[in-house]
Amino acid sequence: MQKSLDTSPQPLLLNMKQVSLVLNLGKSKIYDLMENEGLPYTKLGKSLRFPYRSLQEWIERRMQGDVA
């Protein structure tokens, strides 16, 4: 049996639900991190979006102890 390869691209921008799943955090904690810890996000109209690559970099900085 052949395994099917998922060739769908990773989204560049994540919505709140996706970020919640990726970070395994609730909405309230995500808002707290946005306001107090510099969690990267952008607004598109009234929608919040989280750049996937920026989230990865933000996590890496926090893991290295360089919280800015």
Backbone as JSON, one array per atom type, in Angstrom:
{
  "sequence": "MQKSLDTSPQPLLLNMKQVSLVLNLGKSKIYDLMENEGLPYTKLGKSLRFPYRSLQEWIERRMQGDVA",
  "N": [[0.84, -1.18, 0.0], [0.57, 2.2, -0.84], [1.75, 5.17, 0.69], [0.12, 8.23, 1.04], [1.38, 11.4, 0.29], [1.26, 14.44, 1.96], [0.98, 17.26, 0.28], [0.13, 19.79, 0.6], [0.56, 23.27, 1.11], [2.07, 24.9, 3.97], [0.19, 27.19, 5.84], [0.83, 30.71, 5.64], [-0.14, 32.63, 7.34], [-1.77, 32.31, 10.42], [-4.94, 31.72, 11.99], [-6.74, 32.61, 15.03], [-7.79, 30.24, 16.16], [-6.15, 28.26, 15.0], [-3.63, 29.02, 16.0], [-4.09, 28.64, 18.68], [-4.33, 25.85, 18.73], [-1.76, 25.1, 17.77], [-0.02, 26.21, 19.7], [-1.07, 25.08, 21.9], [-2.66, 26.44, 23.78], [-5.11, 28.45, 25.46], [-7.49, 30.93, 24.29], [-7.56, 33.25, 25.93], [-5.04, 33.22, 27.14], [-3.44, 33.52, 24.9], [-4.14, 36.12, 24.09], [-3.1, 37.46, 26.3], [-0.35, 36.91, 26.0], [0.08, 38.26, 23.61], [-0.31, 40.91, 24.38], [1.45, 41.28, 26.57], [3.84, 39.86, 26.2], [4.83, 40.1, 23.66], [3.91, 38.45, 21.58], [3.84, 37.77, 18.2], [1.68, 39.29, 15.86], [-0.69, 40.31, 13.34], [-3.05, 42.66, 12.07], [-5.71, 42.25, 9.91], [-7.93, 44.05, 8.56], [-10.57, 43.56, 10.65], [-9.69, 41.2, 11.56], [-7.48, 39.07, 13.35], [-4.28, 37.87, 12.64], [-1.62, 35.52, 12.66], [1.67, 35.41, 11.88], [3.21, 32.57, 10.68], [6.01, 31.93, 10.52], [7.11, 33.99, 12.1], [6.02, 33.32, 14.57], [7.37, 30.92, 15.07], [10.02, 31.9, 15.29], [9.7, 33.59, 17.5], [9.13, 31.75, 19.52], [11.53, 30.31, 19.52], [13.34, 32.33, 20.38], [12.38, 32.72, 22.98], [12.92, 30.25, 24.08], [15.65, 30.33, 24.15], [16.03, 32.08, 26.12], [16.06, 34.77, 25.61], [14.0, 36.89, 26.05], [12.14, 39.25, 24.57]],
  "CA": [[0.0, 0.0, 0.0], [1.33, 3.44, -0.92], [1.37, 6.25, 1.59], [-0.08, 9.49, 0.32], [2.14, 12.51, 0.84], [0.52, 15.69, 2.04], [1.75, 18.28, -0.41], [-0.49, 21.09, 0.79], [1.51, 24.19, 1.72], [1.81, 25.42, 5.31], [-0.31, 28.57, 5.72], [1.75, 31.75, 6.1], [-0.82, 33.3, 8.44], [-2.68, 31.45, 11.17], [-5.98, 32.42, 12.73], [-6.68, 32.37, 16.47], [-8.03, 28.82, 16.43], [-4.96, 27.51, 14.6], [-2.57, 29.34, 16.95], [-4.46, 27.96, 19.92], [-3.97, 24.44, 18.56], [-0.32, 24.97, 17.61], [0.65, 26.51, 20.97], [-1.77, 24.35, 22.96], [-3.05, 27.46, 24.75], [-6.44, 29.02, 25.28], [-7.61, 32.25, 23.71], [-7.21, 34.27, 26.92], [-3.58, 33.22, 27.31], [-2.87, 34.07, 23.67], [-4.29, 37.57, 24.19], [-2.14, 37.9, 27.31], [0.98, 36.87, 25.38], [0.12, 39.34, 22.61], [-0.23, 42.2, 25.08], [2.53, 41.4, 27.56], [5.06, 39.12, 25.87], [5.25, 40.35, 22.29], [3.51, 37.43, 20.61], [3.66, 38.5, 16.94], [0.41, 39.19, 15.15], [-1.03, 41.42, 12.48], [-4.49, 42.83, 11.88], [-6.2, 42.4, 8.54], [-9.28, 44.52, 8.85], [-10.88, 43.25, 12.05], [-9.19, 39.85, 11.84], [-6.11, 38.89, 13.82], [-3.56, 36.78, 12.0], [-0.33, 35.27, 13.28], [2.61, 34.9, 10.88], [3.75, 31.29, 11.12], [7.46, 32.02, 10.7], [7.36, 34.87, 13.25], [5.72, 32.54, 15.77], [8.49, 30.0, 15.27], [11.15, 32.69, 15.77], [9.35, 34.06, 18.85], [9.3, 30.6, 20.42], [12.97, 30.02, 19.61], [13.94, 33.34, 21.24], [11.98, 32.45, 24.35], [13.63, 29.05, 24.53], [17.03, 30.71, 24.37], [16.06, 32.99, 27.26], [16.13, 36.15, 25.15], [12.62, 37.35, 25.99], [12.1, 40.68, 24.25]],
  "C": [[0.89, 1.24, 0.0], [0.81, 4.44, 0.1], [1.19, 7.51, 0.76], [0.69, 10.59, 1.04], [1.28, 13.75, 0.83], [1.38, 16.78, 1.43], [1.12, 19.66, -0.27], [0.48, 22.02, 1.53], [1.08, 24.59, 3.13], [1.28, 26.85, 5.15], [0.71, 29.56, 6.29], [1.18, 32.49, 7.3], [-1.8, 32.35, 9.09], [-3.75, 32.3, 11.84], [-5.89, 32.03, 14.21], [-6.86, 30.89, 16.82], [-6.79, 27.98, 16.12], [-3.8, 27.76, 15.58], [-2.84, 28.66, 18.28], [-4.08, 26.49, 19.86], [-2.46, 24.25, 18.51], [0.4, 25.18, 18.94], [0.05, 25.74, 22.14], [-2.13, 25.27, 24.13], [-4.45, 27.95, 24.45], [-6.36, 30.44, 24.75], [-7.17, 33.35, 24.67], [-5.7, 34.36, 27.1], [-2.91, 33.79, 26.07], [-2.98, 35.59, 23.68], [-3.31, 38.15, 25.2], [-0.73, 37.94, 26.73], [1.14, 37.96, 24.32], [0.39, 40.67, 23.3], [1.04, 42.35, 25.91], [3.86, 40.76, 27.17], [5.51, 39.27, 24.42], [4.94, 39.25, 21.3], [3.18, 38.13, 19.3], [2.3, 38.22, 16.29], [0.25, 40.4, 14.25], [-2.54, 41.49, 12.37], [-4.76, 43.0, 10.39], [-7.66, 42.77, 8.66], [-9.54, 44.31, 10.33], [-10.32, 41.9, 12.48], [-7.75, 39.88, 12.34], [-5.51, 37.71, 13.08], [-2.15, 36.73, 12.59], [0.61, 34.69, 12.23], [3.32, 33.65, 11.4], [5.24, 31.37, 11.43], [7.81, 32.89, 11.91], [7.06, 34.15, 14.56], [6.85, 31.57, 16.09], [9.69, 30.74, 15.85], [10.92, 33.18, 17.19], [9.56, 32.94, 19.87], [10.78, 30.28, 20.6], [13.68, 31.03, 20.51], [13.62, 33.09, 22.7], [12.7, 31.23, 24.91], [15.09, 29.34, 24.83], [17.17, 31.68, 25.55], [16.15, 34.45, 26.9], [14.71, 36.67, 24.95], [12.62, 38.84, 25.76], [10.77, 41.01, 23.62]]
}
